[in-house]
Amino acid sequence: MKTERLSRKATYKTKAVFILLVFSLMNFAIEMTASVFNGILDRIAISLDVSIAQAGLLNSMYFYGAALGVPITLIVFRKKALASS
Protein backbone atom coordinates (compact mmCIF):
# COMPACT_ATOMS: atom_id res chain seq x y z
CA MET A 1 0.00 0.00 0.00
CA LYS A 2 2.74 2.43 0.99
CA THR A 3 4.87 1.62 -2.06
CA GLU A 4 1.84 2.11 -4.31
CA ARG A 5 1.26 5.54 -2.78
CA LEU A 6 4.93 6.45 -3.29
CA SER A 7 4.74 5.23 -6.88
CA ARG A 8 1.69 7.42 -7.54
CA LYS A 9 3.45 10.38 -5.97
CA ALA A 10 6.52 9.84 -8.16
CA THR A 11 4.33 9.52 -11.26
CA TYR A 12 2.50 12.73 -10.35
CA LYS A 13 5.81 14.53 -9.82
CA THR A 14 7.13 13.30 -13.18
CA LYS A 15 3.97 14.50 -14.94
CA ALA A 16 4.20 17.87 -13.21
CA VAL A 17 7.81 18.31 -14.33
CA PHE A 18 6.87 17.33 -17.89
CA ILE A 19 3.95 19.78 -17.97
CA LEU A 20 6.18 22.55 -16.63
CA LEU A 21 8.73 21.78 -19.33
CA VAL A 22 6.07 21.90 -22.05
CA PHE A 23 4.74 25.24 -20.78
CA SER A 24 8.27 26.64 -20.65
CA LEU A 25 8.94 25.58 -24.24
CA MET A 26 5.62 27.04 -25.41
CA ASN A 27 6.41 30.33 -23.67
CA PHE A 28 9.87 30.41 -25.26
CA ALA A 29 8.41 29.79 -28.73
CA ILE A 30 5.79 32.54 -28.37
CA GLU A 31 8.32 35.04 -27.03
CA MET A 32 10.85 34.26 -29.79
CA THR A 33 8.16 34.71 -32.44
CA ALA A 34 7.29 38.11 -31.01
CA SER A 35 10.91 39.16 -30.78
CA VAL A 36 11.57 38.24 -34.39
CA PHE A 37 8.39 40.02 -35.48
CA ASN A 38 9.37 43.16 -33.58
CA GLY A 39 12.83 43.03 -35.12
CA ILE A 40 11.49 43.10 -38.67
CA LEU A 41 8.44 45.27 -38.01
CA ASP A 42 9.57 48.06 -40.35
CA ARG A 43 10.13 45.62 -43.21
CA ILE A 44 6.72 44.05 -42.67
CA ALA A 45 5.11 47.49 -42.70
CA ILE A 46 6.81 48.31 -46.00
CA SER A 47 5.90 44.98 -47.61
CA LEU A 48 2.25 45.29 -46.52
CA ASP A 49 2.20 48.98 -47.46
CA VAL A 50 0.90 50.04 -44.05
CA SER A 51 2.27 52.25 -41.29
CA ILE A 52 4.53 50.82 -38.61
CA ALA A 53 1.77 51.43 -36.05
CA GLN A 54 -0.65 49.29 -38.05
CA ALA A 55 1.95 46.53 -38.41
CA GLY A 56 2.48 46.75 -34.63
CA LEU A 57 -1.25 46.28 -34.18
CA LEU A 58 -0.90 43.01 -36.09
CA ASN A 59 1.66 41.92 -33.51
CA SER A 60 -0.72 42.88 -30.70
CA MET A 61 -3.49 40.81 -32.27
CA TYR A 62 -1.10 37.86 -32.45
CA PHE A 63 -0.47 38.16 -28.71
CA TYR A 64 -4.18 38.39 -27.93
CA GLY A 65 -4.73 35.27 -30.00
CA ALA A 66 -1.93 33.45 -28.20
CA ALA A 67 -3.13 34.64 -24.79
CA LEU A 68 -6.65 33.37 -25.42
CA GLY A 69 -6.01 30.48 -27.79
CA VAL A 70 -3.33 28.58 -25.88
CA PRO A 71 -5.31 28.17 -22.62
CA ILE A 72 -8.47 27.22 -24.52
CA THR A 73 -6.54 24.65 -26.55
CA LEU A 74 -4.99 23.21 -23.40
CA ILE A 75 -8.37 22.93 -21.70
CA VAL A 76 -9.92 21.20 -24.71
CA PHE A 77 -7.09 18.67 -25.06
CA ARG A 78 -6.99 18.08 -21.32
CA LYS A 79 -10.66 17.19 -21.32
CA LYS A 80 -10.08 14.84 -24.27
CA ALA A 81 -7.14 13.23 -22.50
CA LEU A 82 -9.14 12.78 -19.30
CA ALA A 83 -12.07 11.32 -21.25
CA SER A 84 -9.84 8.76 -22.99
CA SER A 85 -8.14 7.55 -19.80
PyMOL commands that set and color helices and strands:
alter all, ss='L'
color gray80, all
select helices_A, chain A and resi 2-39+41-48+52-84
alter helices_A, ss='H'
color red, helices_A
deselect
rebuild
show_as cartoon
